[in-house]
Amino acid sequence: MSQFHLINLWIPFVFISCTVFSQQPDSAVYKVEKNGLIFQRYVQMYEQPQTCEVKPPGFVAPKAYSTHYTIIRKSDEKLLLNVTGETYFKNSKEIAGDPIVKDIDFDGVLDLWIPAPEKKGYKFYSFNHSLDSFEMNFLSKLYDLKIDTEKQQATGYTYDYEFYGGAPVSKTEYVLQGKNLPVVKKQIIPLN
């Protein structure tokens, strides 16, 4: 357990101030072992940083929960993925639980699904045989992602911007189909 304290000192002609916070870690590890792979999800609870203002009696610092994911191949113990996951600022049922592993790209290798609350979807990590590691799948970039397992098809769209931070100038719709979900159709729709 580590603690940091806000210190304000008044010394004649010198004012020293620093922002500090108390951190009381509490963590859990969730693990799924399938097809020779170990998918691990680490969840860490911590108190959010606080200011030096006097708190009322009984004040409890708000908590946040951050996640981290790893994938290890059992046969040679090689680390195939090591990424930061989602963060929760409210206690909810999604915090506790095993990592989500499903084959999203129909290649026969399980993929890691990490919740992406900002997109109301997921980030997908698929195995790249040429790199011998997992990397983010293109599906992670798509909005309104729909997957048809019978047709082995995925559909969704991205927005295209002319300048960073401006309004989108076009929307690109994608249809991906087959093993590894290659793009079979791409249509750009202007938005002005």
Stockholm file with secondary structure:
# STOCKHOLM 1.0

chainA/1-192         MSQFHLINLWIPFVFISCTVFSQQPDSAVYKVEKNGLIFQRYVQMYEQPQTCEVKPPGFVAPKAYSTHYTIIRKSDEKLLLNVTGETYFKNSKEIAGDPIVKDIDFDGVLDLWIPAPEKKGYKFYSFNHSLDSFEMNFLSKLYDLKIDTEKQQATGYTYDYEFYGGAPVSKTEYVLQGKNLPVVKKQIIPLN
#=GR chainA/1-192 SS CEECCCEEEEETTEEEEECCCEECCEEEEEEEEETTEEEEEEEEEEECCCCSSCCCTTCCCCEEEEEEEEEEETTTTEEEEEEEEEEESSCCTTSSSCCEEECSSSSSSCEEEEEETTTTEEEEEEEETTTTEEEECGGGGCEEEEEETTTTEEEEEEEEESSTTSCEEEEEEEEEESTTCCEEEEEEEECC
#=GC SS_cons         CEECCCEEEEETTEEEEECCCEECCEEEEEEEEETTEEEEEEEEEEECCCCSSCCCTTCCCCEEEEEEEEEEETTTTEEEEEEEEEEESSCCTTSSSCCEEECSSSSSSCEEEEEETTTTEEEEEEEETTTTEEEECGGGGCEEEEEETTTTEEEEEEEEESSTTSCEEEEEEEEEESTTCCEEEEEEEECC
//
